[in-house]
Amino acid sequence: MTATSSSVGSGAAGAAIFAGSTSRKYNYFEPRGKRATHYEDVTCDVQPDPERYLIQDWIISFGNGKGAYTKDNTKALSSNWHAFRAPDQEWERTHYQRQSKIETMVQAVIGNARKAGAHMAFDKVWQRILQVHLGAWKHAEFGLGTSLMQAQRYGYTQMINNATLTNSSYKMRLAQDITLYLAEIGMDIEGWSDELGKQAWLEDPIWQPTRLAIETIMGSEDYLEQYFAINLIFEPLVGELFRSGFLMQAAAANNDFITPPVISAAEADYERNLANTIDLIYLLANDEKHGAHNRALFNGWVKKHAGLADKAAAALQPVWSQPHSKPVSFADALAVSHERLAQILGEVGLSR
């Protein structure tokens, strides 16, 4: 068991026996497996915690007396916040490497498509759909990324903060990719307007429930609620519905073979973010001391945010009726999203 400041009462060398004290590898934490991974070596306990190693309490605190990080930034409770390990084991170097590879792929797709004039063959109605609705969606991704960027500041451990911040980075990258993609192809299409997406996001009734759902998440003062609502509720009900259920399905049928590869990286991003979120929420929902409290809290979050996400999803229905070629119906896409939500909630022991 890891020694704590309260149990030792001294910061002198040798005053406590920590995990790995006798090891020449200098492990000061309990690894998830038999050996610490590189991810654990560079992530675990990087963020200080007075309950573990800071004998002198927080080095820096705010004017109200609170330390740099406090547990009451979320209503969820944990017997050990440090138990979480992100399944994707992403840290700074691996994150930049992955983002760089995705950007290289996206820019190559766009560049080659423009060179071949592939975007000039888009169905005319589909061109407007991209301007208006994909242009609006980039604001949704930006809003989610902004919310996660704010949320990561308040996570109690570096492992939680890393997972939240990489999640934010993926959202910001996608918003940027969509912006650059639309600007690139728009230079060659007569009458193209980059302002239609922003106008739709601010004024079109189709998008106002989505705005409400996202701005409600952004307005939460509980960082874990933001993380929970985005990945367990909004993404399956609205994010995947629009990206996979509409764009990825309808693009090729309307002579667009460029949009799917630009958007596809976002679906892989979500699988990683979802796995991280499920792991964290499962730990909290099954905490030996606080599991019942956390499950009641999470069920309240499900009720609050699923209701808003349902309205956001329903309002998007007219988008499915706009393309000339409609390979998938809105009802079928919505049924898939509801099934997906039930599966996700089931993995953490929750339901609607």
Buried (B, 14 or more C-beta within 10 A) or exposed (E): EBBBBEEBEEEEEEEBEBBBEEEEEEBBBBBBEEEBBEBBBBBBBEBBBBBBBBBEEBEEEEEEEEBEBEEEBBBBBBEBBBBBBBBBBBBEEBBEEBBEEBBEBBBEBBEEBBEEEBBBEBBEEBBBBBBBBBBBBBBBBBBBBBBBBBBBEBBBBBBBBBBBBBBBBBBBBBBBBBBBBBEBBBEEBEEBBEEBBBBBBEEBEBBBBBBBBBEBBBEBEBBBBBBBBBBBBBBBBBBBBBBBBBBBBBBBBBBBBBBBBBBBBBBEBBEBBBBBBBBBBBBBBEBEEBBEBBBEBBBEBBEBBBEBBBBBBEBBBEBBEBBEEBEBBBEEBBEBBBEBBBEBBEBBEBEE
